[in-house]
Amino acid sequence: MKAALQLKFGQQLAMTPQLQQAIRLLQLSSLELQQEIQEALDSNPLLQVADEHAHSEDHEQAENKAESANDTSTDTTSEPSAQDSADLMANNAISDDLAMDTSWEDVYSSNSGNTGVKADDELPIYQGETQTSLYDHLLWQLELTPFSETDHAIAMAIIDAIDEQGFLSLSTQDITASLSLSDVEEDETIAVLKRIQQFEPLGVGSRNLQECLLLQLDALPDDTPRKHQACEILKNYIDQLANRDYKIIVKETKLKESDLIEVLQLIQQLDPRPGSQIGESNIEYILPDVNVIKVNGKWSVFLNNTSTPKLEVNQHYATITGANSNDSQYIKDQLQEAKWLIKSLESRSDTLLKVARCIVETQQAFFEQGEEAMQPMILNDVALAIDMHESTISRVTTQKYMHTPRGIFELKYFFSSHVSNDDGEDKSSTAIRALIKKLVAEENIAKPLSDNKIATLLAEQEVKVARRTVAKYRESLGIAPSSQRKRLI
């Protein structure tokens, strides 16, 4: 083969390091972005957090000093010269009757606890970390209960097998097999379990829901109204009770419907998850990226500046000339990286603001009326509106949150598929789910709405969807079928 030169034309996207950094920052959440910025601040000496108020504060201080000087020069007849507090203290010249802005009782009130601050409904009071886990709570009770050495080891194994809801996650046979003690029988494990089940909270260590509820019923006084009927129903009709098949329960127990209602009221007072009483799950707080506020009758979008600090180049280090070429090159490299990061953050904020404004403009009805008025919208609609690629819209709406008067929502929440009616009008699937949820909430609990009935009621509101669509949306909302939603109380 003979070597030859050929000329070809083509288009290719060059991913520069700056573009790669901008794309990577665009898909980060607020928390991840804060960590990224902190790492950049720690590694790059030419980056610093911009102090936006520094200049204004210095200016105000200068004005205050000038005004003070003018006041001092114009009024010198009656004002004594200022004295240092340290000199006054040294000379014992401070009077005990000196007027104070606040009194001891105002600061250390009886309602302040250990905070040393006056109690105020609007101010949070730190009470210290008092939360404990279910495991620690059971272990504490175990150490206060007399057990033999063997029973103590069995009890430890049982407590280890109790999950966060308070139920036993392993069978007594498996717990017995896991013990290193060879002479322990399953009957001994069951006996120790019975003692553990008397610990607080009542019902802990149960092997199933039926046992959990019965343990709590047994702890009630014998003269509790309907206690014995409740025990009978839980022992013999737990499945019918779960399926809300009240007709069979009434027929076989010979109870009147009014009596069954009293029994159900007693059962509903029991806790099906006793372990949740001890300790709370970790609450994750969301820091919104944008805020939506109604200003002069118009919904406006503002960036949440508290989520990401504003960066600037440290001019002091930027003007330093290194003693050798290596130092000078290091400063240039760090300066370039600092400028790239600042520009990428600005690009991220601009893109986020454009997308948020487009969403708010499209979903005006949602902010005025709620999710029932949500308009259908997909990523491509926003991409065409702001002249960006759909993948960019996907990145900027993932793990980004909007704070509105109706709550905090992820930007992806406002996107939903189109459902076409017979009239050709599109309806948002989110709005249809909201309508279904509203209809179920307002239904007669004795005669719940079937999927066909819900579809009929939606059609009366000019929302024509099929029964199978209603069933799909109902299941996505976690709403049980009509047969399982029937209640007597």
Number of C-alpha atoms within 10 A of each C-alpha: 3 3 5 5 5 5 4 5 4 4 5 5 5 8 10 9 10 15 13 13 15 19 18 14 22 25 20 18 21 19 14 12 19 15 13 13 23 15 11 17 16 10 11 16 16 23 25 20 14 13 12 9 9 10 10 11 11 11 12 12 12 12 12 12 12 12 12 12 11 11 11 13 10 9 9 10 8 6 8 7 7 6 8 7 11 9 11 12 11 9 9 9 10 12 9 6 6 6 8 7 4 8 9 8 9 12 14 16 13 13 12 15 14 12 14 13 16 17 18 10 7 6 9 8 16 9 9 8 6 6 9 11 16 25 19 13 15 22 16 11 12 18 10 9 13 9 15 9 9 12 17 16 15 26 23 15 16 23 23 16 19 21 16 21 18 27 23 20 19 15 14 20 13 10 19 23 14 12 13 10 12 9 8 15 13 15 12 15 19 18 13 18 21 13 14 23 18 15 16 16 20 23 30 29 28 24 17 13 16 17 17 23 25 19 19 21 23 13 11 10 9 11 8 10 12 17 18 15 17 21 19 13 19 20 14 13 18 15 13 15 15 10 12 17 16 17 10 13 20 14 10 9 14 11 14 11 14 9 14 22 15 17 20 18 15 16 21 11 11 17 17 19 18 23 24 16 15 20 16 13 9 6 6 6 6 16 17 22 25 24 18 21 16 12 9 7 7 10 16 15 23 15 18 17 13 10 16 17 17 16 20 16 19 16 12 8 13 15 9 11 13 12 8 8 10 10 13 13 13 12 21 15 13 18 21 14 17 23 17 17 21 18 15 21 22 15 16 20 19 13 18 22 18 15 21 27 20 17 19 17 15 17 20 16 15 17 19 12 11 14 20 19 20 24 22 20 19 14 18 15 17 22 18 11 11 14 10 14 13 15 11 16 22 16 18 24 23 16 18 23 22 24 21 17 12 13 7 16 16 17 22 18 12 22 22 18 14 16 18 15 14 10 9 8 12 15 23 22 22 23 20 24 19 19 20 23 17 12 16 19 11 10 11 13 15 11 13 21 21 16 20 14 13 21 22 17 17 19 14 10 10 14 22 20 19 16 16 12 15 21 20 13 19 19 12 10 13 9 15 12 15 14 14 13 17 19 16 14 10
